[in-house]
Amino acid sequence: MSGTLYLVPTPIGNLGDISRRIVETLEQADFIAAEDTRVTVKLLNHLGLKKPMVTYHRHNTGWGGQAVLDRLQAGENCALVTDAGTPAISDPGEELVARCAAVGVPVCAIPGPCALVTALAVSGQPTGRFTFEGFLAMNKKNRRAHLDALRGEERTMIFYEAPHKLAATLRDLAEVFGPDRPVSLCRELTKLHEEVRRTTLGQASAWYQENDPKGEFVLVVRGAEPAGEAEATLEDGLALVDRLRGEGLSLRDAVKRAAKELGLSRNQLYDAAVNL
């Protein structure tokens, strides 16, 4: 019988966010697959735990993932952790989860710290519908292509960004979505210098052209305003009148119905239909 892969979230800044269940899961796991064992060992030392560890990160998802999967299929339980936050969210853990799902290895996600949810909740932007876009590409062409595809996106958009890329990203966001688009810049969440700056893309871009950003950022960008329906024209009305006439309605009845459905002036539509 195979073991279970546990997705164990780790604090994004505040060690007080470790739940009892997180500690118990780490205690009971046979081994830990860590993004960086040097980071994870500090957390284990804080908790007074000692566990065998292996590395699993974006550079070894192939052989590293297979090594973890082999041990799971042999009956061992594994706790997968990242340096901070929830595994498999904008993280190569998603590939390991997919591998496990493909061969029937159980996967159990432990609730806990997650930067995107924390930022969305505190952003002040609409939270009913949102899309998580993760990190944008380093390459300017690819980054712009990604943003261009989101021009009409009406849901709130969430991006992760590193400080050294922030200025360029804000400049591109302002150019694509417009400088007046609201944005919340959430920095160093749960840490000592936590900050939420609620502003516009244009103002944010200007600020960080002059001030060096510090810390990791989550950008919560308001979606586009819903596109209103285009107003019907007389040409639309005449086309509908013609179709209704074809269904057997008289000219007068067809005009009356078409004007009502399209919100047009009945007299103007009738005069246009007669002249036509």
Secondary structure, DSSP 8 states (H G I E B T S, - for coil): ----EEE--B-SS-GGG--HHHHHHHHH-SEEEES-HHHHHHHHHHHT----EEE--TTSTTHHHHHHHHHHHTT--EEEE-SSB-TTSSSTHHHHHHHHHHHT--EEE-----HHHHHHHHH-S--SSEEEEEE--SSHHHHHHHHHTTTT--SEEEEEE-HHHHHHHHHHHHHHH-TT-EEEEEESTTSTT-EEEEEEHHHHHHHHHHS---S-EEEEE------------HHHHHHHHHHHHHTT--HHHHHHHHHHHHT--HHHHHHHHHH-
